[in-house]
Amino acid sequence: MQDTTLKIKIPKEVLEAIRKLEKKNFQAYIVGGCVRDALRGVKPQDWDIATDATPEEVAKIFPKHFIENKFGTVTILTASKDPTLREIEVTTFRIEEKYTDRRHPDKVRWAKTIEEDLARRDFTINAMAIKIKNEKLKIKNLELIDPFNGQEDLKNRVIRAVGNPNERFEEDALRLMRAVRFATTLEFKIEENTFEAIKKNAHLLEFISKERIRDEFLKIIMSKNAAKGIDLLRETGLLKYVVPELLEGYKVSQNKHHIYDVWEHSLRSLDFAAKKGFNKYVRLAALFHDIGKPRTKRGEGPDATFYGHEVVGAKMTAQILNRLRFSRKDIEKVVKLVRYHLFYYNVGEVTESSVRRLLRKVGKENIEELVQLRMADRIGSGCKKALPYRLRHFLYVVEKVSQDPIDTRMLKINGHRIMSILKIEPGPKIGQILDILLSEVLDEPDKNNERYLEEKVKELGKLSDEELKEKAKKAREKINQIVEKRDQMTKQKYWVS
């Protein structure tokens, strides 16, 4: 137990919950991850309280609550404007017995002291509690309960299991993934004995549901240190039980177009995607985009080939994400990025119709992410520029072919209606009138309504052929200028000429 003056601001909602528990003569402590984060100077994303009150007693004190599990946790509801404080978990001190399924205790007994409760927790940095010492609940007078030297490990940036690490991981095998996740997200090191225990008990991950593994895996992927996290999964032996397919690329050399092996290239691609803050789809695709290479490799040395690796990789990615219980939307999007990450584009060589075909296959909504993946792929290959001229030109063409065409199809009237109004046969006069109408509508979009256009057609129908032809010529010149101006603006957007 350690007395200290802690410079931590405890939210009023948490203080009020503690006050109500203590008023009924119960013990109440702030515990867990919120203590860890508060000591690091980081705003906690949730707040937990531990108490010697039973769940039934807690429920009586806080009428607005709900209970979702059988392990003594009551979630109390507040009226806070802060989303992180609308729900506060209050859990009874507990001792957990034998974990047959390697995840949940077979039996929970209520404990009498906070020290007993902290002893069941996973890592020392999560096994600290804060006690409000004075009755007025002032911020400056707090007591830190730290029986396992978590504050010291926090200071030294160390992930250390509470007590015997083998016992902690045998109790709950998800802690194996959590150790790597904390090391990754907090940028800490895993203490040696804890690290060795992870390696020894890695196989226990098979007892954990794929959904829980997916959640921890995704938290690692979404960290700015995602690549280091994935490599740490390999070093600890956990990757074998999460995505063993990735290990197939470890130390698999490539060809003259790559300076890194498949594994390092994938990690470097992921690292760029993470550092750039790209979304989960791009990060997952960056990690998996070359996962099919080891199975398609033919030959060795600078002329080795990997024909069709994007197709094989897309199928493997689908299997992996299905196995990890990702949503259908997530799977379809990531698989599509992996499948088409090798799209070909050369300025002046690939036509607009080819770009349209790619758009139909990939979906315009996925193009930005596909280019981000290509950027990550390039940096992961050792290229200096993530977005070279040719990729910028590709984006320009994509936007160009995706824009609504500036032509007479925009009008709320067509040639057949003009012929009906003027009672004339098909001929150049129809196109001339449509050009004049389009020119006006581009200036004043409100004029694009049937009533105005029909009246304008009647008016234009009274002009001589020469007058109409001259008017149409000026209208077409104006339309062409607008089209050219829009194209120039699009080129400027992507710095292309």
C-alpha positions in Angstrom: 0.0 0.0 0.0 1.4 3.4 -0.9 0.4 6.9 0.2 1.0 9.5 -2.5 -0.3 12.9 -3.6 -1.8 12.1 -6.9 -2.5 14.8 -9.4 -5.5 13.1 -10.9 -8.9 14.7 -11.6 -11.6 12.3 -10.6 -14.9 13.0 -12.5 -17.8 14.1 -10.4 -19.9 11.1 -11.6 -17.3 8.7 -10.2 -17.0 10.6 -7.0 -20.8 10.6 -6.6 -20.9 6.8 -7.0 -18.2 6.3 -4.4 -19.9 8.7 -2.0 -23.2 6.7 -2.3 -21.4 3.4 -1.6 -19.4 4.8 1.3 -22.6 6.4 2.8 -24.0 2.9 3.1 -20.7 1.8 4.9 -19.2 -0.1 1.9 -15.7 0.2 0.7 -15.2 1.7 -2.8 -12.1 2.0 -4.9 -11.3 3.2 -8.4 -9.6 0.3 -10.2 -8.2 -1.1 -13.4 -7.4 0.5 -16.7 -8.7 3.9 -15.7 -6.2 4.1 -12.9 -3.4 3.1 -15.3 -4.5 5.7 -17.9 -5.0 8.4 -15.3 -1.5 7.8 -13.9 -0.2 8.1 -17.5 -1.9 11.4 -17.9 -4.3 10.0 -20.5 -8.1 10.4 -20.2 -9.7 7.1 -19.4 -12.3 5.8 -21.8 -14.2 4.1 -19.1 -14.3 4.1 -15.3 -14.5 1.1 -12.9 -15.2 0.8 -9.2 -14.5 -2.1 -7.0 -16.5 -2.6 -3.7 -17.2 -5.1 -1.0 -21.0 -4.5 -1.6 -22.7 -7.5 -3.3 -24.3 -7.0 -6.7 -27.7 -7.0 -5.0 -26.6 -4.3 -2.6 -25.1 -2.2 -5.4 -28.4 -2.6 -7.4 -30.4 -1.2 -4.4 -28.2 1.8 -4.1 -28.3 2.6 -7.8 -31.8 2.1 -9.2 -30.7 3.0 -12.7 -28.5 0.1 -13.6 -28.2 -3.1 -15.6 -26.5 -6.5 -15.1 -25.0 -8.4 -18.0 -22.9 -11.1 -16.4 -22.7 -13.4 -13.4 -19.3 -12.2 -12.2 -20.5 -9.4 -9.9 -20.5 -6.4 -12.2 -23.4 -3.9 -12.0 -23.3 -1.1 -14.6 -24.8 2.0 -13.2 -26.2 4.7 -15.5 -25.5 8.4 -15.1 -26.8 11.5 -16.9 -23.3 12.7 -17.8 -22.8 14.6 -21.1 -19.5 12.8 -21.4 -20.1 9.4 -23.3 -17.2 7.8 -21.3 -19.1 8.5 -18.0 -22.6 7.6 -18.9 -21.9 4.0 -17.7 -19.8 3.2 -14.7 -19.1 -0.4 -13.8 -19.2 -1.4 -10.2 -17.8 -4.8 -9.4 -17.8 -6.7 -6.1 -14.4 -7.7 -4.7 -13.9 -11.3 -5.9 -11.7 -14.3 -6.0 -11.8 -16.5 -9.0 -11.4 -20.3 -8.9 -10.3 -22.8 -11.6 -10.7 -21.8 -15.3 -11.7 -25.0 -17.1 -12.4 -23.2 -20.4 -9.2 -21.1 -20.1 -11.4 -17.9 -20.3 -14.0 -17.7 -17.5 -13.7 -18.8 -13.9 -15.8 -21.9 -13.0 -16.7 -20.2 -9.7 -16.5 -16.7 -8.3 -16.3 -16.0 -4.5 -16.7 -12.6 -3.0 -13.5 -11.3 -1.4 -13.2 -9.1 1.6 -10.3 -6.8 0.7 -9.2 -4.8 -2.3 -5.8 -6.6 -2.2 -7.5 -9.9 -2.7 -9.4 -8.5 -5.7 -6.3 -6.9 -7.3 -4.4 -10.2 -7.0 -6.8 -11.8 -9.6 -6.0 -9.2 -12.3 -3.8 -9.8 -15.3 -0.9 -7.3 -15.3 0.6 -5.1 -12.6 -0.2 -1.9 -14.5 -3.9 -3.0 -14.3 -3.7 -4.1 -10.7 -3.8 -0.7 -8.9 -6.6 1.0 -7.1 -7.2 4.6 -5.9 -8.9 5.3 -2.6 -10.5 8.7 -1.8 -9.1 9.4 1.6 -11.1 12.3 2.9 -14.9 12.6 3.3 -15.2 15.7 1.2 -13.8 13.8 -1.8 -11.3 16.5 -2.7 -8.9 15.7 -5.6 -5.7 16.3 -3.8 -6.0 13.7 -1.1 -5.9 10.2 -2.8 -4.3 7.0 -1.8 -2.8 4.6 -4.3 -3.1 0.9 -3.5 -0.3 -0.8 -5.5 0.6 -4.3 -4.0 2.4 -5.5 -7.2 4.4 -2.4 -8.0 2.4 -1.5 -11.0 3.3 2.2 -10.7 7.0 1.2 -11.1 6.3 -0.9 -14.1 4.2 1.9 -15.6 7.2 4.3 -15.1 9.6 1.7 -16.7 7.1 0.9 -19.5 6.9 -2.8 -18.6 4.1 -5.3 -19.1 4.4 -7.8 -16.2 1.9 -10.5 -15.2 0.6 -10.3 -11.6 2.2 -13.1 -9.6 3.0 -16.3 -11.5 2.6 -15.5 -15.2 1.9 -19.2 -16.2 -1.0 -19.3 -13.7 -2.4 -16.0 -15.1 -2.3 -17.2 -18.7 -3.7 -20.7 -17.8 -6.6 -18.9 -16.0 -7.5 -16.7 -19.0 -5.7 -17.4 -22.3 -7.0 -14.1 -23.8 -4.4 -12.4 -21.6 -1.8 -13.7 -24.0 -3.2 -11.5 -26.7 -3.8 -8.7 -24.3 -0.2 -8.7 -23.3 0.9 -8.1 -26.9 -1.9 -5.6 -27.4 -0.9 -3.5 -24.4 2.8 -3.7 -25.4 1.9 -2.5 -28.8 -0.6 0.3 -28.0 1.3 1.6 -25.0 4.7 1.1 -26.5 5.9 -1.0 -23.5 8.2 -4.0 -23.3 7.0 -7.4 -22.1 9.0 -8.5 -19.0 11.2 -11.5 -19.6 9.4 -14.1 -17.4 6.0 -12.9 -18.8 7.3 -13.1 -22.3 8.6 -16.7 -21.8 5.3 -17.7 -20.2 3.4 -16.3 -23.3 5.6 -18.5 -25.6 5.1 -21.5 -23.3 1.3 -21.1 -23.2 0.7 -19.8 -26.7 -1.3 -23.0 -27.6 -3.9 -22.1 -25.0 -5.2 -19.5 -27.5 -7.0 -22.3 -29.2 -9.5 -22.3 -26.3 -10.5 -18.7 -26.9 -13.3 -17.7 -29.2 -12.4 -16.3 -32.6 -14.5 -13.2 -31.9 -12.4 -12.3 -28.9 -9.1 -13.0 -30.7 -10.4 -10.8 -33.6 -11.1 -7.9 -31.3 -7.6 -8.0 -29.8 -6.0 -8.5 -33.3 -7.9 -5.5 -34.6 -6.8 -3.3 -31.7 -3.2 -4.2 -32.6 -3.9 -3.4 -36.3 -5.4 -0.1 -35.4 -2.4 1.0 -33.3 0.2 3.3 -34.8 2.7 0.6 -34.0 0.7 -2.1 -35.8 3.7 -3.6 -37.6 5.6 -4.1 -34.4 2.6 -5.6 -32.8 2.2 -8.2 -35.6 5.9 -9.0 -35.3 5.5 -9.4 -31.6 2.7 -11.9 -32.2 5.3 -13.9 -34.3 8.0 -13.7 -31.7 5.7 -14.9 -28.9 4.4 -17.8 -31.0 0.8 -16.4 -30.9 0.6 -15.6 -34.6 0.5 -19.4 -35.3 -2.9 -19.5 -33.6 -4.2 -16.2 -35.1 -3.1 -15.9 -38.7 -0.7 -18.8 -39.4 -0.8 -18.1 -43.1 1.3 -14.9 -42.6 4.2 -17.1 -41.3 4.4 -18.7 -44.7 6.0 -15.4 -46.0 8.7 -15.3 -43.2 12.1 -15.1 -44.9 10.6 -15.9 -48.3 12.8 -13.9 -50.7 11.2 -12.1 -53.6 12.7 -10.9 -57.0 14.6 -8.0 -58.5 11.6 -5.7 -58.0 11.8 -6.1 -54.2 14.5 -5.4 -51.6 12.7 -7.1 -48.7 11.3 -10.6 -48.2 7.6 -11.2 -48.2 7.2 -10.9 -44.4 9.2 -7.7 -44.0 7.5 -6.1 -47.1 4.1 -6.8 -45.6 5.1 -5.3 -42.2 6.6 -2.2 -43.8 3.4 -1.8 -45.9 1.3 -2.1 -42.7 3.6 0.3 -40.9 3.1 3.0 -43.6 -0.7 2.5 -43.5 -0.7 2.8 -39.7 1.5 5.8 -39.6 -0.7 7.5 -42.2 -3.8 6.8 -40.1 -5.5 4.8 -42.9 -8.6 2.9 -42.0 -8.9 -0.8 -40.9 -9.6 -2.0 -44.5 -6.4 -0.5 -45.9 -4.4 -1.7 -42.9 -5.7 -5.3 -43.2 -5.2 -5.3 -46.9 -1.7 -3.9 -46.5 -0.9 -6.8 -44.2 -2.6 -9.4 -46.4 -2.0 -8.1 -50.0 0.9 -10.4 -50.7 -0.1 -13.3 -48.5 -0.5 -15.5 -51.6 3.1 -15.0 -52.8 4.6 -18.0 -51.0 2.1 -20.4 -52.5 2.5 -19.0 -56.1 6.3 -18.5 -56.1 8.1 -20.1 -59.0 11.9 -20.1 -59.2 14.5 -18.3 -57.0 16.6 -15.3 -57.2 16.0 -12.0 -59.2 13.8 -13.7 -61.8 11.4 -15.4 -59.4 7.7 -15.0 -60.3 4.5 -14.8 -58.3 1.9 -15.0 -61.1 -1.7 -14.9 -59.8 -0.7 -14.2 -56.2 -3.4 -11.5 -55.9 -6.1 -14.1 -56.8 -4.8 -16.7 -54.4 -4.2 -14.0 -51.8 -7.8 -12.7 -52.1 -9.1 -16.3 -51.5 -6.8 -16.7 -48.5 -7.8 -13.4 -47.1 -11.5 -14.3 -47.3 -10.8 -17.6 -45.4 -8.8 -15.8 -42.7 -11.3 -13.0 -42.1 -14.2 -15.6 -42.1 -12.3 -17.7 -39.6 -11.8 -14.6 -37.4 -15.6 -13.8 -37.6 -15.2 -10.5 -39.4 -18.4 -9.0 -40.8 -19.4 -9.7 -44.4 -18.9 -6.0 -45.3 -15.4 -6.1 -43.9 -14.5 -9.3 -45.7 -15.8 -8.1 -49.0 -14.0 -4.8 -48.9 -10.6 -6.2 -47.8 -10.8 -9.1 -50.2 -11.6 -6.7 -53.1 -8.6 -4.5 -52.2 -6.2 -7.5 -52.1 -7.6 -8.9 -55.3 -7.1 -5.7 -57.3 -4.0 -4.2 -55.6 -2.0 -4.9 -58.8 -4.2 -2.8 -61.1 -2.2 -1.5 -64.1 -2.1 2.1 -65.1 0.3 4.0 -67.3 -0.3 7.6 -68.5 -1.2 7.6 -72.2 -1.3 3.8 -72.3 -4.4 2.9 -70.3 -7.6 4.2 -71.8 -10.5 5.8 -70.0 -12.7 2.8 -70.9 -10.2 0.6 -69.0 -10.5 2.8 -66.0 -14.3 2.5 -66.2 -14.0 -1.3 -66.3 -11.8 -1.2 -63.1 -14.3 1.1 -61.5 -17.1 -1.4 -62.2 -15.1 -4.2 -60.6 -13.8 -2.4 -57.6 -16.5 0.2 -57.0 -15.8 3.9 -57.0 -16.3 4.0 -53.2 -13.2 1.8 -52.9 -10.9 3.6 -55.2 -9.4 5.9 -52.6 -8.6 3.0 -50.4 -7.2 1.0 -53.3 -4.8 3.8 -54.1 -3.8 4.1 -50.4 -3.0 0.4 -50.5 -0.9 0.9 -53.5 0.9 3.7 -51.7 1.6 1.4 -48.7 2.7 -1.4 -51.1 5.2 1.1 -52.8 6.7 2.3 -49.5 6.9 -1.3 -48.3 8.9 -2.2 -51.4 11.4 0.5 -50.7 10.1 3.2 -53.1 10.7 6.7 -52.0 7.5 8.2 -53.4 4.2 6.9 -52.1 2.1 8.8 -54.6 4.0 9.3 -57.9 2.7 11.1 -61.0 1.2 8.1 -62.5 -1.0 7.3 -59.5 -2.1 11.0 -59.3 -3.0 10.8 -63.0 -5.0 7.7 -62.3 -7.0 9.5 -59.7 -7.6 12.3 -62.1 -8.9 10.0 -64.7 -11.1 8.2 -62.2 -12.7 11.5 -61.2 -13.0 12.6 -64.8 -14.9 9.4 -65.9 -17.0 9.5 -62.7 -18.2 13.0 -63.2 -21.7 13.6 -64.6 -21.2 14.4 -68.3 -21.8 17.9 -69.4 -24.1 17.2 -72.4 -27.7 17.6 -73.5 -28.7 14.5 -71.6 -28.7 16.7 -68.5 -31.8 18.6 -69.9 -35.4 18.0 -68.8 -36.3 17.8 -72.5 -35.1 15.6 -75.4 -35.1 15.6 -79.2 -38.4 13.8 -79.5 -40.2 16.4 -77.5 -38.6 19.2 -79.6 -39.8 17.5 -82.8 -43.3 17.2 -81.3 -43.5 20.8 -80.2 -42.2 22.2 -83.5 -43.7 19.5 -85.7 -40.4 18.9 -87.6 -38.5 15.8 -88.8 -35.1 14.7 -87.4 -32.2 17.0 -88.5 -29.4 19.3 -87.4 -31.9 21.8 -86.1 -32.7 19.5 -83.1 -29.1 19.3 -82.0 -28.6 23.1 -82.4 -31.6 23.8 -80.2 -30.4 21.3 -77.5 -27.0 23.0 -77.5 -28.6 26.5 -77.0 -30.8 25.1 -74.2 -27.8 23.4 -72.5 -25.8 26.7 -72.6 -28.6 28.5 -70.8 -29.1 25.8 -68.2 -25.3 25.7 -67.4 -25.6 29.4 -66.6 -28.9 29.2 -64.7 -29.7 25.7 -63.5 -33.1 26.7 -62.4 -34.1 27.0 -66.0 -33.8 23.2 -66.4 -37.5 22.6 -66.1 -40.0 21.4 -68.7 -42.2 24.5 -68.7 -39.3 26.9 -69.4 -37.6 24.7 -71.9 -40.8 24.1 -73.9 -41.4 27.8 -74.1 -37.8 28.4 -75.1 -38.1 25.7 -77.9 -41.1 27.5 -79.3 -39.1 30.8 -79.3 -36.1 29.2 -81.0 -38.3 27.6 -83.6 -39.2 31.0 -85.0 -35.5 31.8 -85.8 -34.1 31.4 -89.3 -31.8 28.5 -90.0 -28.8 30.9 -90.2 -29.7 32.6 -86.9 -30.2 29.3 -85.2 -26.9 27.9 -86.5 -24.9 31.0 -85.4 -26.6 30.9 -81.9 -25.9 27.2 -81.6 -22.2 27.7 -82.6 -21.7 30.2 -79.8 -23.5 27.9 -77.3 -21.3 25.0 -78.3 -18.1 27.1 -77.8 -19.3 28.1 -74.4 -20.1 24.5 -73.4 -16.6 23.4 -74.6 -15.1 26.1 -72.5 -17.0 24.9 -69.4 -15.9 21.3 -70.0 -12.3 22.3 -70.5 -12.4 24.5 -67.3 -13.7 21.6 -65.2 -11.1 19.3 -66.6 -8.3 21.8 -65.8 -9.6 22.1 -62.2 -9.6 18.3 -61.8 -6.0 18.2 -63.2 -4.9 20.9 -60.7 -6.5 18.9 -57.9 -4.2 16.0 -58.6 -1.2 18.1 -59.8 -1.2 16.6 -63.3 -0.9 18.1 -66.7 
